[in-house]
Amino acid sequence: MKKAVFEEKLIIKCGRHRTHIKDNLVPVVNRNPNKPIQKRLIGKSKYEESNYKKRNIIRKCVIQQMCYNSFELEKMSFVTFTFDPKKADEHVVKDLNYVQNQFRKFIRRMNYQYDDFEYVTVFARQKKGNWHFHMICNIDGSISENELVELWRYGSVEIRLLEDKGNLDKRIRYMQNNMLGVKNELKGKKGYLASKNAKADKIIDLNKLCEENPEEVEKIANKIMQSLRVNKMYNVDKEIGIMKQYKNDNSDEIESYVEFGEELTKELIDKGYTHLKYKQEVYSVDAVFAEYFPPIKTATLKTKKTNKK
């Protein structure tokens, strides 16, 4: 068997208030370019559930990142929107497509009334089966529940100002759990809704960036080297997945999945694999990359224009 040859790959995940560094020691895979990789088809989509589980983990992380990067404590709120059966037919508010459409109409009304409105929203079912919404947004204490009720139009609104990180983390977990509670109904749909300027962490492949823009890499490296706090979060040996395909019985479409092998088979050796595991170390540093994100603003009432004589 060939001796494994490794190369270092650095991935930087930049947030507004925190930065994570993933240091990967990955085996080099030398494939014969004239020999295409064989992709296997299987009759049953047994990997569909596993892939959807991973997708929901990513959704949870993105919701948390957007809330950390897009809002400021004491100038942000946790808002709950419910549907009143007297204002909408009960069978209609059990339909996800309908309530999402009504929510988008509400967002248009908010944007017409307020400048710089930003939000992250999930949807969940109540005990009776009606849908309702939970939102973290840039509304501060200057906007009342009555004002939002008037714009919402479909039922009640509850606003809770978020003033400390502990309460923020609690509300983020609550939203994540609400989303996961209806995950089976969200297949093929968005797990959350968010405004355009609500950004997840920026992921930078330093190896690739070094080839494209070495000056930017130097700036990033200098900022990280000046960090006062560097914590090693964890290190782990991770398996290398082999990309394969299967036929989805429900849609008849060909979809991809990743299969993790426990041993280096002759088939994999022929494809150029010399190792099936790589080492990953993850660090947290206090380097701040706020320049990668839009400025944090608070939603404010639009000034009405007056006609000049």
C-alpha positions in Angstrom: 0.0 0.0 0.0 1.2 3.5 -0.8 2.3 5.8 2.0 -0.2 8.5 2.8 0.9 12.0 1.7 -0.8 14.8 3.6 -1.4 18.5 2.9 -2.6 21.2 5.3 -5.9 22.9 4.5 -7.0 26.0 6.6 -10.6 27.0 6.7 -11.6 30.3 8.5 -15.2 30.8 9.6 -15.5 34.5 10.3 -18.3 35.9 12.4 -19.0 39.5 13.5 -18.0 38.7 17.1 -16.0 35.4 16.9 -13.8 33.5 14.5 -13.2 29.7 14.2 -10.2 28.2 12.5 -10.3 24.7 11.1 -6.9 23.2 10.5 -7.3 20.1 8.4 -4.5 17.6 7.7 -5.9 15.9 4.6 -4.4 13.1 2.6 -3.6 13.9 -1.0 -5.7 11.9 -3.5 -4.0 11.2 -6.8 -6.6 9.9 -9.3 -5.9 8.7 -12.8 -7.5 11.5 -14.9 -8.1 9.0 -17.7 -10.1 6.7 -15.4 -13.5 8.0 -14.5 -14.8 7.4 -11.0 -17.6 4.8 -11.0 -20.8 6.0 -9.4 -23.1 3.4 -8.0 -26.9 3.5 -8.2 -29.0 1.9 -5.5 -32.8 1.3 -5.7 -33.8 2.7 -2.3 -32.9 6.1 -1.0 -31.6 4.9 2.3 -29.3 7.8 2.6 -32.0 10.4 2.2 -32.8 10.5 5.9 -29.2 10.9 6.9 -28.6 13.7 4.4 -31.7 15.5 5.6 -30.5 15.2 9.2 -27.3 16.9 8.2 -29.2 19.6 6.4 -31.2 20.4 9.6 -27.9 20.6 11.6 -26.7 23.2 9.1 -30.0 25.0 9.4 -29.6 25.3 13.1 -26.1 26.6 12.8 -27.1 29.2 10.2 -30.0 30.5 12.3 -27.6 31.0 15.3 -24.9 32.7 13.1 -27.4 35.1 11.5 -28.7 36.1 14.9 -25.2 36.7 16.2 -24.1 38.6 13.2 -27.1 40.7 12.4 -28.4 42.2 15.6 -27.3 44.0 18.7 -28.4 43.3 22.3 -30.9 45.8 23.7 -31.8 46.8 20.2 -33.3 43.5 19.2 -36.5 41.6 20.0 -38.0 38.1 20.1 -41.5 38.3 18.5 -44.2 35.7 18.2 -47.0 36.0 15.6 -50.2 33.8 15.9 -53.3 33.5 13.7 -56.7 34.3 15.2 -59.4 31.9 13.9 -61.8 34.8 13.8 -59.6 36.6 11.3 -58.7 33.6 9.2 -60.4 30.2 8.5 -59.0 27.5 10.8 -58.4 25.0 8.0 -56.4 27.7 6.1 -54.0 28.5 8.9 -53.0 24.8 9.0 -51.6 25.1 5.5 -47.9 26.0 5.4 -47.9 27.5 1.9 -50.8 29.8 2.9 -49.3 31.1 6.1 -45.9 31.6 4.5 -47.6 33.7 1.9 -49.3 35.8 4.5 -46.0 36.2 6.3 -44.3 37.6 3.2 -47.2 40.1 2.8 -46.6 41.2 6.4 -42.8 41.7 5.6 -43.7 43.9 2.6 -45.9 46.0 4.8 -43.1 46.3 7.4 -40.6 47.3 4.7 -43.1 49.9 3.5 -43.5 51.3 7.0 -40.0 51.0 8.4 -36.5 51.5 7.2 -33.7 48.9 7.7 -36.0 46.1 9.0 -34.0 42.8 9.4 -35.3 39.5 10.7 -34.7 35.7 11.1 -37.9 33.6 11.4 -39.0 30.0 11.9 -42.5 28.5 11.8 -44.0 25.9 14.1 -47.4 24.3 14.9 -49.5 25.0 17.9 -51.2 22.2 19.8 -54.4 22.7 17.7 -52.3 22.4 14.5 -52.3 26.0 13.5 -49.0 27.5 12.3 -47.4 30.4 14.1 -44.1 32.3 13.7 -41.1 33.1 16.0 -38.9 35.9 14.9 -35.7 37.6 16.1 -35.4 41.0 14.6 -33.9 44.5 15.0 -37.0 46.0 16.7 -36.2 47.9 19.8 -38.5 49.3 22.5 -39.7 52.1 20.3 -42.1 49.9 18.4 -45.2 48.7 20.3 -47.2 45.4 20.0 -50.2 47.4 18.9 -48.3 48.8 15.9 -47.2 45.3 14.9 -50.7 43.9 15.4 -52.0 46.5 12.9 -49.4 45.5 10.3 -49.7 41.8 11.0 -53.6 41.8 10.6 -54.1 38.0 11.2 -54.0 37.7 15.0 -51.9 38.5 18.1 -48.3 39.7 18.5 -46.0 39.4 21.5 -42.7 41.3 21.7 -39.9 40.6 24.1 -36.8 42.8 24.1 -33.5 40.9 24.3 -31.1 42.6 26.6 -28.5 39.9 27.5 -26.7 37.1 25.7 -28.1 34.4 28.0 -31.7 35.3 27.0 -30.7 35.6 23.3 -29.1 32.1 23.4 -32.3 30.7 25.0 -34.5 32.2 22.3 -32.2 30.9 19.5 -32.4 27.4 21.0 -36.2 27.8 21.2 -36.4 28.7 17.6 -34.1 25.9 16.5 -36.2 23.3 18.5 -39.4 24.7 17.0 -38.0 24.3 13.5 -36.9 20.7 14.2 -40.3 19.9 15.7 -41.8 20.2 12.2 -38.8 19.1 10.2 -40.8 16.3 8.4 -43.2 18.9 7.0 -40.3 21.1 5.9 -38.8 18.6 3.4 -38.3 20.4 0.1 -39.0 23.8 1.8 -37.0 26.4 3.5 -36.5 25.7 7.2 -36.4 29.4 8.0 -37.0 32.8 6.4 -34.6 35.7 6.8 -34.0 39.2 5.4 -31.3 39.8 2.8 -28.8 41.4 5.2 -29.1 38.7 7.8 -25.8 36.9 7.1 -24.3 33.6 8.3 -20.6 33.3 9.0 -18.3 33.9 6.1 -16.2 30.8 5.2 -12.8 31.4 3.7 -10.6 28.7 2.2 -7.1 30.1 2.9 -5.4 27.7 0.5 -7.6 28.9 -2.4 -7.5 32.5 -1.4 -3.7 32.4 -1.1 -3.5 31.7 -4.9 -6.1 34.3 -5.8 -5.3 37.2 -3.3 -2.2 36.7 -1.2 -2.4 40.2 0.2 -5.9 39.5 1.7 -4.5 36.3 3.3 -1.7 38.4 4.9 -4.3 40.8 6.4 -6.3 37.9 7.8 -3.2 36.2 9.2 -2.0 39.4 10.9 -5.4 40.0 12.5 -5.5 36.4 13.8 -1.9 36.6 15.1 -2.8 39.8 17.1 -5.6 37.9 18.9 -5.4 38.1 22.6 -7.4 34.9 23.1 -6.8 31.6 21.2 -8.6 28.6 22.5 -8.3 25.1 21.1 -11.9 23.8 21.0 -11.4 20.2 19.9 -9.4 17.9 17.6 -10.8 14.8 15.9 -9.9 12.2 13.4 -12.6 12.4 10.6 -13.4 9.9 8.0 -13.1 10.8 4.3 -16.4 10.2 2.5 -16.7 8.7 -1.0 -19.2 10.5 -3.2 -21.8 8.1 -4.7 -25.3 8.3 -6.1 -28.7 6.8 -5.6 -32.1 6.9 -7.2 -34.8 8.6 -5.2 -37.8 6.4 -5.3 -40.2 9.3 -4.6 -39.0 11.7 -7.3 -37.1 9.3 -9.6 -34.2 11.7 -9.6 -30.5 10.8 -9.2 -29.2 12.3 -6.0 -25.7 12.2 -4.4 -24.7 11.0 -1.0 -21.5 10.4 0.9 -20.5 6.9 2.0 -17.9 6.5 4.7 -15.7 3.4 4.4 -14.0 1.6 7.3 -11.2 0.2 5.3 -9.2 1.0 2.2 -10.5 -1.4 -0.4 -8.8 -2.3 -3.7 -11.5 -0.2 -5.5 -10.5 2.9 -3.5 -6.7 2.2 -3.9 -7.3 2.1 -7.7 -8.9 5.5 -7.5 -5.9 6.9 -5.8 -6.9 6.9 -2.1 -4.0 6.3 0.2 -5.8 7.0 3.5 -9.4 7.1 4.7 -9.0 9.5 7.7 -7.8 13.0 8.2 -7.1 15.1 11.3 -9.0 18.2 12.1 -8.2 20.8 14.8 -10.6 23.6 15.6 -9.6 26.9 17.3 -11.6 29.9 18.5 -9.9 33.3 18.4 -11.2 36.8 19.3 -10.2 38.3 15.9 -13.2 40.3 14.7 -14.1 40.5 11.0 -17.0 43.0 11.1 -16.0 44.4 7.7 -17.4 41.3 6.1 -20.9 42.1 7.3 -23.4 45.0 6.7 -23.6 47.6 9.5 -26.1 46.7 12.3 -29.1 49.0 12.2 -32.3 49.3 14.1 -35.7 49.4 12.3 -37.0 53.0 12.3 -40.3 54.5 11.2 -40.0 56.0 7.7 -40.2 59.7 7.5 -43.2 60.8 5.4 -42.3 63.0 2.5 -44.1 66.3 2.2 -44.9 67.9 -1.1 -43.0 71.1 -1.7 -44.9 74.1 -3.1 
